[in-house]
């Protein structure tokens, strides 16, 4: 895979077509066609915007970015729900989540076909996303293991098998989404970092962990960034992870903390992914140049803070386009 310095990319999700939610056909072939069409649209948006590294837009993940993947494993009942306090948002609000009903194992491909379809419809490098073990544990109700670390280990083994299959199928970059890590540093230190490392055994393609604070408008609102990155960087530098995806557009963090990323790749969130006015190009350029004070151009990718699923297609295109334009502008003046 060849990417330019300061490559422009996306965290993962893109808006679905407006007609998508109205599709209620029980016919699997009709549903598959809708997912295919939506994926082609998401790829086209990214290509037209000028992104260097694209995703499938997570169009097939109707159950959400975590449960779509867990639903492809044995041991989870995605349809059955139990109430649980979701720790990663620290809101104290109980939500109904899928249930762990047996030993977790991967029994076959989960998103490998999604990758194959995306690669057949773009000539650009493709990144695929999978959930991390800590966030998977945080998003399910365990009725079997009685031990978070044991459950996380089986999830990590299954995710590792899926990543290796993606690697064999030609995936260019893999991203492991870990929103729970940003709020739950204690569990990251206790077992989360080791489980992330287990996900990466035998993986040779570039890899990122997305230290996500969630979509805009969530439970925590503007106060969601009180759990900062540096303690996590120290833990992650002890793992196999190749890169760290972080958000700076909404957080107001000083990019000087990027010195703590060592020699790893950095996916630098510098555009607000929410339904907010498009940042001016000169603001995005200035954010990128500030990051370059601490990260070499060859190690830097730029992206939105988080996925773009929650906004309109037009605004998602504009936000992707300003990233691509900013990347070209900064490359020109290096």
N, C-alpha and C positions, 0 to 999 in steps of 0.2 A: 504494500500500500504506500503510495506516495501522496503526501499532503504538503501544501505550501506552508511556510512559516505563518503563524497567526491564522490558522485555518478557521473558517467559520462553520459552525455546526449547530445542532439543536439538541436539547436535553432528551427529547423523545417524542412526546405526544403532539399531535396537530388536530385542529378542529375537524369534526366529521361533517360531511355534507348536510345541508338542512333537511334533505329528504330522508336521512338515515334513521332518525328516531321514529318516523312514521311507518317504517317497514315492520310488519307483524307477521309475515308469512311463516307458517310452520315448516315449509319445504326447505330442507337443508341446502339444496342446490341454489335456491333463490337467495338464501342468506349468504352463502358463499360468494355468489356473484356480487352482492351488495358490498361485502367486505373487500372483495377484489377491486371493485370500482372505486371505493373510498380510499384504498391504499394507493391506487394510481393517481388519484387527485392529490393526495398528500405529498407524494413524490414529485408531482409536477409543480406544486407550490414551492417546494424547496429548491428544485432545479431552476425555476424561473427567478427565484429570489437570489440565486447565485451561491448557495451554500456549497462548501467543499466536501463535507461529510454529511450524509443524509440518514434518516431513519425511515421505518415503515409507517411512522406516524401513530403507531399503536392503535390502528383502526379496529383491529379485531378484539380488543381488550374491553369488551362491554362490561365484564364483571369488575373491571379495575386492573391497574397495573400489577398488583400482587396476586389477586385471586384468579386471574386468567391463567397464570403460570401454575399456581398451586392446584388448580382444578384439573390440570393435566397429570398430576401425580396421584398415586395410590395413597390412601390414608386420610384424605380430606373430604368432608362432605360440604361442598360449596353452597348447596341449596338449603341445608339445615342451618339454622342460626341460633346462637346463644348470646345473652347479654354479657358484655365485658367492658371494663374501663380501658380505653385505649390510652396507654401511657405516653405515647410519643407526642401527643398534642398538649399533655399536661392540663387539660381542661377539666378533668374530673367527671366528664360526661360519659355515661354508659352508651355503648353502641352494640348492635347485634352483629356478630361476626361468624364466619364459617367455623365448623367444628372439626377438630382432629379426632378421628374415629378409629384409627388403626396405625400400624407402623407405616411411616412415610417412606416411599420409594418411587423412583422414576421407572415407569414400565415401557416407555417409548418416547418418540419425539414430541415436543410440546410446541415450540415456536420455530422449529427448523423449517417447516413448510412456509411459514410467514417470511423467513429470510429468503428462501428460494424464489418466492413470488416477487419480493422486492428487487432482488438482484436481476431478475428477468425483465424488469421494467425501468431500470436506470443503469447508466454506465458509470455512476459515481460510487465511491466507497460507501458501504452500508454499515451502520452501527445498530446492534440489537441490544435490547434492555431486558434484564431479569431482576426479580426482587432479591434482596439480601436476606440471609437467615434471621438476623435480629429483628428486622421489620416484619418478616413472615410470622415469627413467634408472637410478635406484638399485635398482629392482625388476625389471630385465630384463637379459638377457645379449646384448650387442651383437655380432653377427657381420657387420655390414654397414658401419657408419659409421666406426668407428675414431676417433671424435671426439665426446666427450660433449656439447659445446655444440651441434654440428650436429644431433645426435639430439634434444636438448632443444628446439631451435628448431622442428623439424618436428612434434614432439609439441605444442608450444605453439600452433602454427598450427591443428592439428586440434582442440585443446581450445577455442580461440577460436571456431572455426566451430560447435562444439557449443553453447557458451554463447550465442552469438548466436541459434541456433535455439531454445534454451530461452527466451530473452528474448522472441522473437517468439511463442512458444507460451503466454506468460503466466506464466512463472516469476517469483516475487516476490523471491527472494533466491538468489544462487548462492554456494556455498562451495567454495574450492579447497583440497584437503587436501595439506599439505606437511610430513609428518613428517620428511623428510630435512633440511629447513632447520634444525630445532632442534639437530641433531647435527653439521651440516656447514656451519658458518658460512663457511668459506673458499670453498666452491663457490657458496654463496648470493651472496657478494660478487662472485665471478668471473663468473657468468652466471645464477644462479638467480633473482635479483631481476628482471633484465631479461627472462627468459623468462616470469616471472609477469606482468610488465607486458604482454608480447605476448599473453598469454591474454585480456587485458581490452580490447583495441582495439575501440572501438565499443560497449562494454558500458555501459549506462546504469542498469540495475537495481542495487540494493545488492549489494555483493560483499564476501566475507570470505576471508581466508586462515587456515586452521586450523593453528597451529603445534603439532602434536601430538607427544606423547611416547610414544604407543602405548598399547595396551590394558594394563590391570593384569596382573601376572603374566608379563610378557615377559622377555626375556633379561637385561635390565639390573636388574630388580627395583627396590629402593628407591633405587638410585644413578643413576637415569636422568635426573635433572634437573640434572646438573652443567653442562650447556650452557644458559646463561640467555638471557633475551629481549632485553635492551637493545641489544646489537649488531645484532640483527635489526630492531628497530624503526627504527633509523637508516636501514637499507637500504630498508625497506618504505615509509617516508614519501616516498621518491623515486619510488614507483610509483603506478599508478592505483588501487590497492586501496582499497576503501571502508571496510573494517573488519578487525580483527585478533582472532582467536579464540585465547584463552590459558587455561592451566589453573593454578589456584591451590589447589584443595582438596588435591591430593596433594603439590604441590611445596613448600609452605611459603614461597613467595616473598612478599616485602613488596609489598603493592599500590601502594606509592609508585612503583614502576617504571612504573606505568601513566601517569605524567606524560609518559613518552616516546612515547606513542601520538599525540601532537599532537591534530588535530581529527577523527581517524578514529573510527568506531564501534568498540566493544569488546564482544566476546562473552566474558563473564567466567565461566570455569569455577569453580564454587563448591560442587559436589557430587561426591564420589568416585564414579566410574562402575563401580567394581569390586564384587565380591561381599563387601561390607563392611556393617556395620550402618548403617542409615539415620541420617544426621546429624539432630540435633534441630533443630526449626524455628528456635529462637532463635540457634543457631550459624550457620545459613545467613543469617538476617537480619543478624547482626552482620558476616558476611563482605561482604554486599552494601553495608551502610552504610560499611564501611571503604573499599570501592572507590569509593563516591560522594564520598569526600574528594578524589579525583583525576580523576573522570570525571563529566561532567554526566549527569543522568538520561536525557535525550533521546539520549545517545550510548551508553547501557549496555543490553546484553541479558545475561541470566544463563542459564547452561546447566550441564550436567555437564561435567567436564573432557574427556571423550571419549565415544565412542558407548557405548550400553547393550546392545550385542549379546550380551555374554558373561554376562549375569546372567538371572535368572528374570523372567518377565513380571510377576509380582506385585511384585518388588523394583523393576523398571524403572518401573512405575506409581507406586510410592511415592516414588521419587526424582524423577520428573517432577512429582509432585503437591507435594512440599515446595518445589520451585523456584517453581511457580505461586503457592503460598500465600505464600511469602516475598516475591515480587514485589508481590502485592496489599498485604501488610502494610507494606512500605516505601513504596509509592505513597501509602498512606493517611496516612502520617506525614511526608510531604515538607513 
